[in-house]
Structures are given as C-alpha cells and as structure tokens.
Amino acid sequence: MTQIITSIDTLRDTLSQHRERGQTIGFVPTMGSLHAGHMDLVRACKDACDITVASIFVNPMQFGPNEDFDAYPRTLEADNDKLTAEGADYLFAPTVREMYPHGVNTQIDVPSLANILCGASRPGHFAGVATVVSKLFNIVQPHQAFFGRKDFQQLAVIRQMARDLLMPLSIVGVPTGRADDGLALSSRNAYLTDTERAQAPLLYQSLQSARQRILDGETDFAAIQRDATTALNAAGFRVDYFEVRCAHALSSAGLADTKLVILVAAYLGKARLIDNVELQKP
C-alpha cells in the first residue's frame, strides 16, 4: 500500500532516511484524478529511481478567477489505489494550508516562457505552476522529477526554472499517453460529453496533418496554422491557438529552425484541451 503523507515535516523526515541509505528519490507531481498517462510517469520513475514519491495537490495559484478550481475532480482514495497498484512508495497529499501557511507572498515567474501560448490566455497560470513546483522540489528534494510531454509549455517552464535556480535534479519528460483514437489523456477529458468525446480526436489529427505538411517540405507555417484553426473551429472546437514553434525556446518558428513543436489549445464544450507533436524538419 502506498503510504499517504500530508505533513511536510513528516515527508522530509521519511525521505531523509532513504537519502542516508544512498537511495535515489524520484518524484511525480500531479493534481490528482489520475489516469493511465500519470501511471506512465510513475512507471518511468520506478524504472529510474529507488524510491517513488507522487504528490496530489490541486494548486489554487494556477487557476484563474473563472476557471475550474472548485470543480476540479478530487479522487484521493481511487488515486491512491492506482498508485498502490503501480508500486509507488509514498503519496504526498498536503492541504492548501500546509503548502501556503502564510498565503502567497513569494512567486516565481519565468517570463520568457510563461506569457505566451497558454500563458497569454491564462495570466498568472505558469507563475502558479513554477511557484508550487519549486515548493514541492524543496520539500521532496528528488534526484529526478517526471512530467508528461503533453504539457509541453509547462515542461519548458519547469526546466528553465530548475536551470535558473541551480536546482540539483534532472527533469524527465515522458511521452504523452494517448487513448486508442489518439486523444491525449487528461483529467479534463472527464468534462466531455459522449458526443464531444467522439469529436475530440480531431485535435490530434489536426496536429498530425500539420506535421506531415512540414515534413513534406511546406514552409508557410502561417498558412498551416490558419488552415488548422479554420478546420477545427468548423468542427465545433473553439481554438485558443494553433502554433508552429521552435521546440527549444517556444519562439515563433523560422525557416532556420529544424527542431519544431506544433501546439494547440482549444475548447470543446466545457473542456479546454491541449496537445502537441514534435518533429525534426528535413
């Protein structure tokens, strides 16, 4: 059974004993409502490290005033059953008071990456992500931390933060978990109706189509973005952005860039879905 710990002091004391024995500690931070994609992260962590720590914390800092903080699914018992089945050692499940005992006075921002794409639509979101992940890294002090590549911008923000703050850990990006029809696994997929769930794979299909156009030699990225946005909107999505970017800095892709990422965010009903595909331009 995965041991649930809610106290920062208890977790620190527990992990210090493993550290003294020379064991490596891996960390999988989540907001809960765990699915198969999260289990991929746990398995990657177990393969690489002696001790696997997962966290579940629905972080109020990364939700905007009109977003779904109160409605975000909270399924701690079921989540712990899944972690136990995968052999995770510890689940850190703190309260908001435990994580923010004095409120929010200090924030961490990575402005070069945080104010574009999802950050432009969700002001302050990535400051909330960076701040809470920094806190969690400080508490757990892992050797490696594992994140899904579906949240490509989030992964870039966390990597930059860790580099800039000289954090002594490795950030590992794990490939996106997908359903059989290609839809990226996400806790927010639960918001989709049956009809919307049948439409949702079009998001991944649009990314694959754009990727193929670039691999076939097309260089008019603006046209690719425009065509995909038009097609998705016509199919019932409300596109926030569809962008071809340099994978390294998330800047707008130029002809000289060879390692690219195509990113999309779109609303379908109540759900805001994100996805991406990476490619090496010929």
Secondary structure, DSSP 4 states (H G I P E B T S, - for coil): -PEEE--HHHHHHHHHHHHHTT--EEEEEE-S---HHHHHHHHHHHHH-SEEEEEE---GGGS-TTS-TTTS---HHHHHHHHHHHT--EEE---HHHH-TT-S------HHHHTSTHHHHSTTHHHHHHHHHHHHHHHH--SEEEEETTSHHHHHHHHHHHHHTT-SSEEEEEPPPB-TTSPBP-GGGGG--HHHHHHTTHHHHHHHHHHHHHHTT---HHHHHHHHHHHHHHTT-EEEEEEEEETTT-PBP-TT--EEEEEEEEEETTEEEEEEEEEE--
